[in-house]
Amino acid sequence: MANVLKSVKKINRKPLKHARRQDILGEKFEGLDGPIDTQHLLISTLLPPAIVRFIKECEREVEQLCGKRYQHGKENQRWGDQKGSIILANQQVAVPKLRVRSKVGGEVPLKTYEEFQDPRLFDQAVFTEGLKRVSQRDYEMGVTKIANSFGFKKSSVSRRWIKATANKIEELQKRSLVEMDIRAVFIDGKRFRKHGVIVALGVASDGRKFVLGIYQADSENHLSCLELLNDLEKRGLPATGLLFIVDGGSGLNKALNIKYACDDKRHRRAVRIRCHIHKWRNIEKALGDDAHKASALFWALRDAKDMAEAKVISDRLESVLRALNLSALESYLEAKDDLLVIHELRLSRQLKKLFSTTNPIESLNSLIEEDMRRVKKWKDSAHFQRWLATYCLHSEKKMHRVRGYVALPGLWILLREMAADKQIDSIEEAV
């Protein structure tokens, strides 16, 4: 369409004609303007529901001020209409302005009309429409709700989008975490073309999930992970008694050991659970065709009813892996403690299923990727982070509450007790 329009000679358009109120309410929009090109015709002939709603809202306000037609006794009276305009898509749109006059003299302003003359209203309109998977480049094709602006400028939309999304970075990265009461945190890295990012997702006591923060980094190294963890703590994430669910990346595990001593059972300030799915994939890759011989034991390990049963299954699994493949055995032993810890926490069946994988944060990353896939090229880091923050907050609203969340407060208490015990041990040793 764009290539066709470039070849069309510029047409001198006649001034835009004002629509009558009766035509708008009757959805009669054709013939309201002068000669137009194909794209302009497409937009101007779309049903403009925003204009219809605007006029109806004005009619409703007039009725509140003056009463129903031909009804006397009110302090105000109808005073016809005149040519007016409102602002949509950062442009003035010709509409009829309804008028009301007080019986004691003077015009009574309509609140609805004055509000639609505020250009700031379009900021939210652009933001809402943008979230409907409409890229800036194809914005004209997806804005039927405000199509009554009779033609959109891509530059205007782009500027408004930048303004609307710039606030989302600060909203995501600066909001306090204290009120959320976060104790469980999923952390994972994600790459969007050439930009890498580390995302933290938290679970609150009421079962809701929140995107806690993002940190742009080329790789998931321990320094980048530490920066993210330190920022979360500054904004209110507890310093002890936390549960981290990770996929086993070396950089992230190193950062957790530095900050929370997760590998030291006597002095750890946070508990780390390794994703069972990721670990099994590593073992399965090492075993090859023999993977089926260990699969049942591995998943029985997760589903054991208590720690005693889990240890028996673990011993059996080690024996099988030792006979099959020493590399697979080494891979299991490296994560053994982080796999068994779910039984130490005495989790319910539903919470055990939730916290034994990184599925929640991978689901979040998939939602973000689906929304951001239309962008073909990121201009710079600011461009990337604006979109990322916007869609993190948007995806946050789509996430479901955790199943079995009624048991979360009990888990929080256990985690705090475990952290308190470690702190007491440290103090006694120091004395």
C-alpha positions in Angstrom: 0.0 0.0 0.0 2.8 2.4 1.0 4.6 1.9 -2.4 1.4 2.6 -4.3 0.8 5.8 -2.3 4.3 7.1 -3.1 3.5 6.9 -6.8 0.2 8.9 -6.4 0.6 12.6 -7.2 -0.2 15.0 -4.3 -3.8 16.1 -4.4 -4.9 19.5 -3.2 -7.6 18.6 -0.7 -10.6 20.8 0.1 -11.1 21.9 3.7 -12.5 19.3 5.9 -16.3 19.6 6.3 -17.9 19.4 9.7 -20.3 16.5 10.3 -23.7 17.1 11.7 -24.7 15.5 15.0 -27.5 13.6 13.3 -25.1 12.1 10.7 -22.7 11.0 13.4 -25.3 9.3 15.5 -26.7 7.7 12.4 -23.3 6.5 11.4 -23.4 8.5 8.2 -19.7 9.4 7.7 -19.3 9.2 3.9 -18.9 12.4 1.9 -17.7 14.5 4.8 -14.4 15.5 3.2 -12.9 16.5 -0.2 -10.8 14.4 -2.6 -8.8 11.8 -0.8 -6.3 9.1 -1.7 -6.9 5.3 -1.2 -5.4 5.1 2.3 -7.2 8.2 3.5 -10.5 6.8 2.1 -9.9 3.6 4.0 -9.4 5.4 7.3 -12.1 8.0 6.9 -14.8 5.5 5.9 -14.1 3.2 8.9 -16.9 3.3 11.5 -15.6 5.8 14.1 -17.0 4.5 17.4 -15.0 6.9 19.4 -16.8 9.9 17.8 -20.2 8.2 18.3 -19.4 7.6 21.9 -18.2 11.2 22.3 -21.4 12.7 20.9 -23.6 10.4 23.0 -21.6 11.3 26.1 -22.1 15.0 25.3 -25.8 14.3 24.8 -26.0 12.6 28.2 -24.3 15.5 29.9 -26.6 18.0 28.2 -29.6 16.0 29.4 -28.3 16.0 33.0 -27.9 19.8 32.8 -31.1 20.6 31.0 -33.4 17.6 31.4 -35.1 15.8 28.6 -36.1 17.7 25.5 -39.2 20.0 25.8 -39.0 19.6 29.6 -39.1 22.9 31.4 -38.1 23.9 34.9 -34.4 23.3 34.8 -31.9 26.0 35.6 -30.2 25.5 32.2 -31.5 25.3 28.6 -30.2 23.9 25.3 -28.5 26.4 23.1 -28.0 24.5 19.8 -24.5 23.6 18.6 -21.7 25.2 16.7 -18.5 24.1 14.8 -15.9 22.7 17.2 -13.1 20.3 17.4 -11.4 17.8 19.8 -7.9 16.3 19.8 -7.4 12.7 18.7 -4.2 11.1 17.4 -2.4 14.4 18.2 -4.6 16.2 15.6 -7.7 18.3 15.7 -10.8 16.6 14.6 -13.9 18.5 13.5 -17.0 17.8 15.5 -20.2 19.6 16.5 -19.9 21.3 19.8 -23.2 21.1 21.8 -24.0 24.2 23.9 -25.8 24.8 27.1 -26.9 28.3 28.5 -27.9 29.1 32.0 -31.2 30.9 32.4 -29.6 33.6 34.5 -27.1 34.2 31.7 -23.8 32.8 30.5 -22.8 29.6 28.8 -22.3 26.4 30.8 -19.2 24.5 29.7 -19.5 20.8 29.0 -16.9 18.8 30.9 -16.8 16.0 28.3 -15.9 18.5 25.5 -13.2 20.2 27.6 -11.6 16.8 28.5 -11.4 15.8 24.8 -9.5 19.0 24.1 -6.7 17.8 26.3 -3.8 16.4 24.1 -2.6 14.3 27.0 -5.5 11.9 26.5 -3.9 10.5 23.4 -0.9 9.2 25.4 -3.0 6.5 26.9 -4.9 5.8 23.7 -1.6 5.1 21.8 -0.4 2.9 24.7 -3.6 0.9 24.8 -3.7 0.3 21.1 0.0 -0.5 20.9 -0.5 -3.3 23.3 -2.9 -5.0 20.8 0.1 -6.3 18.9 0.1 -3.4 16.4 3.6 -2.2 15.5 4.3 1.5 15.1 5.0 1.0 11.4 1.5 -0.4 10.7 -0.3 1.7 13.2 -2.8 3.1 10.6 -4.2 -0.4 10.0 -5.1 -1.1 13.6 -6.6 2.0 15.2 -10.3 1.6 14.2 -11.3 2.9 17.7 -9.8 6.3 16.8 -10.0 6.2 13.1 -12.1 9.4 13.1 -8.9 11.4 13.1 -8.9 10.9 9.3 -5.2 9.9 8.8 -2.4 9.3 11.2 1.2 10.5 11.0 3.7 7.8 11.9 6.0 10.4 13.4 3.3 11.7 15.7 2.4 8.2 16.8 6.1 7.2 17.4 6.7 10.3 19.5 3.6 9.6 21.6 4.6 6.0 22.0 8.0 6.9 23.2 6.5 9.3 25.7 3.9 6.8 26.9 6.4 3.9 27.3 9.3 5.9 28.9 7.3 6.1 32.1 7.0 2.3 32.2 10.8 1.8 32.8 10.7 3.9 35.9 7.4 2.3 37.0 9.0 -1.2 36.8 12.5 -0.4 38.1 11.6 2.0 40.9 8.5 0.6 42.5 8.8 -0.6 46.1 8.8 -4.4 46.7 8.2 -4.1 50.5 4.4 -4.2 50.2 4.4 -7.2 47.9 5.8 -9.5 50.6 7.9 -11.5 48.1 9.7 -14.6 49.3 10.0 -16.8 46.2 12.0 -15.5 43.2 12.4 -17.0 39.7 15.4 -15.6 37.8 16.2 -16.4 34.2 18.1 -14.9 31.2 16.5 -14.1 27.9 17.8 -12.9 24.6 15.9 -10.6 22.1 18.0 -10.6 19.0 21.3 -8.9 20.0 20.1 -7.7 23.4 20.3 -9.9 26.4 18.4 -9.4 29.7 18.0 -11.0 33.1 14.5 -11.0 34.4 13.3 -11.6 38.0 9.8 -12.8 38.8 8.4 -12.9 42.4 5.6 -14.7 44.1 3.7 -12.8 46.8 1.9 -14.3 49.8 -1.5 -14.0 48.2 -0.3 -16.0 45.2 0.1 -13.2 42.7 3.1 -12.9 40.5 5.1 -9.7 40.0 7.9 -8.8 37.6 10.5 -7.5 40.1 13.1 -6.1 37.8 15.2 -6.4 34.7 18.9 -6.0 34.0 20.2 -5.7 30.5 23.4 -7.7 30.1 25.0 -9.5 27.1 25.4 -12.7 29.2 24.1 -14.2 32.4 27.4 -13.6 34.3 27.6 -13.4 38.0 28.4 -9.7 38.1 25.3 -8.8 36.2 23.2 -11.1 38.4 24.7 -9.5 41.5 23.7 -6.1 40.2 20.1 -7.2 39.8 20.0 -8.9 43.2 21.5 -5.8 44.9 18.9 -3.6 43.2 16.0 -5.8 44.3 17.3 -5.7 47.9 17.5 -1.9 47.8 13.9 -1.7 46.7 12.6 -3.9 49.5 13.3 -7.6 48.8 14.2 -9.3 52.1 17.9 -9.9 52.8 17.3 -13.4 54.3 14.7 -16.1 54.2 14.3 -16.2 50.4 13.6 -19.1 48.0 15.2 -18.9 44.6 14.3 -21.1 41.7 16.9 -21.2 38.9 17.8 -23.2 35.8 21.4 -23.9 36.9 23.3 -21.3 35.0 26.8 -21.0 36.4 26.8 -17.2 36.6 23.5 -17.0 38.5 24.5 -19.8 40.9 27.8 -18.0 41.6 26.0 -14.8 42.4 23.6 -16.5 44.7 26.5 -18.1 46.6 28.3 -14.8 46.9 25.2 -12.9 48.2 23.2 -15.6 50.1 25.7 -18.5 50.7 23.3 -21.0 49.2 25.8 -23.8 49.0 26.7 -23.5 52.7 23.9 -25.3 54.6 25.0 -24.0 57.9 25.2 -20.3 57.0 22.9 -19.9 54.0 20.6 -16.9 54.0 18.4 -18.2 51.1 17.4 -21.6 49.7 18.0 -22.4 46.1 15.9 -25.0 44.1 17.2 -26.2 40.8 14.8 -26.7 37.9 14.1 -30.4 37.6 13.2 -30.1 33.9 16.5 -28.4 33.0 18.5 -30.9 35.1 16.8 -33.9 33.5 17.5 -32.5 30.0 21.2 -32.4 30.9 21.2 -36.0 32.2 19.1 -37.2 29.3 21.5 -35.7 26.8 24.4 -37.5 28.5 22.5 -40.9 28.7 21.3 -40.8 25.1 19.4 -44.0 24.3 19.6 -45.2 27.9 17.7 -42.2 29.2 14.5 -44.3 29.7 16.3 -46.5 32.3 16.7 -43.5 34.7 13.7 -41.4 33.8 11.2 -43.0 36.2 13.6 -42.8 39.1 14.4 -39.1 38.5 10.8 -38.0 38.5 9.9 -40.3 41.4 12.6 -38.3 43.3 10.7 -35.1 42.9 7.3 -36.7 43.7 8.5 -38.5 46.9 6.3 -38.0 49.9 9.1 -36.9 52.2 12.8 -36.5 52.6 13.4 -40.1 53.8 11.7 -41.6 50.7 13.5 -39.1 48.5 16.9 -40.1 49.8 16.2 -43.8 49.2 15.2 -43.0 45.6 18.3 -40.8 45.2 20.6 -43.6 46.2 19.0 -45.9 43.7 19.2 -43.3 41.0 22.9 -42.8 41.7 23.5 -46.5 41.4 21.7 -46.7 38.0 23.6 -43.6 36.7 26.9 -45.0 37.8 26.3 -48.1 35.8 25.1 -46.2 32.7 27.2 -43.1 32.4 29.6 -41.4 34.9 29.1 -38.0 33.2 25.3 -38.3 33.8 26.1 -39.2 37.4 28.4 -36.2 37.9 25.7 -33.9 36.4 23.2 -35.3 38.9 25.5 -35.0 41.9 26.3 -31.4 41.1 22.7 -30.4 41.6 21.6 -33.1 44.1 21.2 -30.9 47.2 19.2 -28.3 45.2 16.9 -31.0 43.9 16.3 -32.6 47.3 15.7 -29.4 49.1 12.0 -29.2 48.0 11.4 -32.1 50.5 13.2 -30.2 53.3 10.7 -27.4 52.8 7.8 -29.7 53.2 5.9 -28.3 50.2 2.4 -29.2 49.3 1.9 -31.2 46.1 0.8 -28.1 44.2 3.7 -25.9 45.4 6.2 -28.7 44.8 5.1 -28.8 41.2 5.3 -25.0 41.0 8.7 -24.6 42.6 10.4 -27.6 41.0 10.6 -25.9 37.6 11.2 -22.4 36.1 8.0 -22.7 34.0 6.5 -19.5 35.5 9.3 -17.2 34.3 9.7 -19.0 31.0 6.0 -18.4 30.5 6.5 -14.7 31.2 9.4 -14.6 28.7 7.3 -16.2 26.1 4.5 -13.6 26.5 7.0 -10.8 26.2 8.6 -12.4 23.2 5.2 -12.8 21.5 4.5 -9.1 22.0 7.9 -7.8 21.0 8.4 -10.1 17.9 7.1 -7.4 15.5 10.1 -5.1 16.2 12.6 -5.8 13.4 15.4 -3.7 14.8 16.2 -2.0 18.1 17.6 1.5 17.6 19.4 1.5 21.0 19.2 0.3 24.6 16.6 2.9 25.5 14.3 1.7 22.7 14.7 -1.9 23.8 14.2 -1.2 27.5 11.1 0.9 26.9 9.4 -1.9 25.1 10.6 -4.5 27.5 9.4 -2.7 30.6 6.1 -1.9 28.9 5.4 -5.6 28.0 6.7 -6.9 31.4 4.0 -4.9 33.2 1.4 -5.8 30.6 2.2 -9.5 30.8 2.1 -9.3 34.6 -1.6 -8.6 34.4 -2.1 -11.8 32.4 -0.5 -14.2 34.9 -2.7 -16.4 37.0 -2.5 -16.7 40.8 -0.4 -19.5 42.1 -2.4 -22.7 42.8 -2.2 -23.8 46.4 -1.2 -20.2 47.5 -3.0 -20.7 50.8 0.0 -22.7 51.9 2.5 -19.9 51.1 2.5 -18.1 54.5 3.5 -21.4 56.2 6.4 -21.7 53.7 7.5 -18.1 54.4 7.6 -18.9 58.2 9.7 -22.0 57.6 12.1 -20.0 55.4 12.5 -17.3 58.0 13.2 -19.9 60.7 15.8 -21.6 58.5 17.5 -18.2 57.9 17.3 -17.3 61.6 18.9 -20.6 62.6 21.9 -20.0 60.3 22.3 -16.5 61.7 22.4 -17.8 65.3 24.9 -20.4 64.4 27.2 -17.7 62.8 27.0 -15.5 65.9 27.8 -18.5 68.2 30.8 -19.4 66.1 32.0 -15.9 66.1 31.8 -15.7 69.9 
